[in-house]
Amino acid sequence: MILIYAFSNQWGTNVSHRVLLELQKIIPASDLLSYQLIRFHPQNFFKKYIKNNHYSLIIGLGDYFGNIEKIRIETTAHNVYGQNTISAFSPISLELSLPILDYVDSNLFTISEHMGTYNCNWIAYQTQLYISQYSPQTKQLFFHLPKKQPAPILAQNIVKLLQNNNLVQ
């Protein structure tokens, strides 16, 4: 089972929400693929959709608030949320359990090691902490999306990356 989630603002107009909708058009939901939205703080989402569930792959989509041209593949999450820690007595940072990515088009994607200190980082860190402890076979990908790129193009690029690396059909 694969879980793909995205953050949504109250109007549903942010890029990660729009890309999630476009992904659903390209690869419809099925018994093997679930799409979900995160509204507000991701703690309730984590408890409902990630904790005590076992996925082969979890894919997160988040809005990048700076100006970027390429989709960022995040590799590391940090134990920080604003000025606080996410999980006491846990590592300062965790490398995401990325699937093997033999094909990444460097014209469309860039690799990043910093997820920021807000909701994207919180969910990626908490998810990786859970995976490390309870579901080590699960892989996690997190994409920070450029807010000025068209959602259909971003979705097509993500699907191409997933298909080229045999992560989805």
PEKA-V494837 format. One record per backbone hydrogen bond with DSSP energy under -1.0 kcal/mol. CO is the residue of the C=O (numbers start at 1). NH is the residue of the N-H. If there is no record, write none. Layout:
co,nh
CO,NH
CO,NH
This chain:
co,nh
1,56
1,57
2,34
3,59
4,36
5,61
6,38
14,18
15,19
16,20
17,21
18,22
19,23
20,24
22,26
23,27
32,2
33,30
34,4
36,6
38,8
42,46
43,47
44,48
45,49
46,50
46,51
50,53
56,139
57,3
58,141
59,5
60,143
61,7
62,145
71,110
72,144
73,112
75,96
77,94
78,80
81,84
84,81
87,90
92,79
94,77
96,98
97,140
105,108
105,109
108,71
110,73
112,75
117,82
118,122
119,123
120,124
121,125
122,126
123,127
124,128
125,129
126,130
127,131
128,132
129,133
130,134
131,135
135,138
139,58
141,60
142,74
143,62
144,72
145,64
146,149
150,154
151,155
152,156
153,157
154,158
155,159
156,160
157,161
158,162
159,163
160,164
161,165
162,167
163,166
